[in-house]
Amino acid sequence: MKTRTWILIFAAVFLILAGIVLWQYLGAKPAGSAKIYADGKLVRIVDLSKDGEYRVESAEGWNELRVRDGRLAVTAASCPDGDCVRCGGRNADLPIVCLPNRVSIRFTEAGEIDGVVR
């Protein structure tokens, strides 16, 4: 094949991948609340529209959380590695997890139905 053909193929693949990435990140809706689990049990539901600070304790340790400008971040933790602190403020998509302390934070959209009981 000619060089021009390879350039066109490369450009088309690049544009398709860029479109997928933009659709994934720009299409994400901000969450309305966050569900905080410790030791596998729901301990708190936090409204992300209200700023505040919270402390979550589990059998393994503690995590301090801060909600500011619709984003939730772990500001301090008793775990040795601190990965949960370094992940920064989030408000959609990926959960925040502190494996040593057995704490996880999952984001839910405003008005999202969690389940139906009959």
Beta strands, then each sheet from edge to edge (+ up, - down):
strand 1: 33-38
strand 2: 41-47
strand 3: 52-57
strand 4: 62-68
strand 5: 71-77
strand 6: 96-98
strand 7: 103-108
sheet 1: 2+ 1- 7+ 6-
sheet 2: 3+ 4- 5+
end
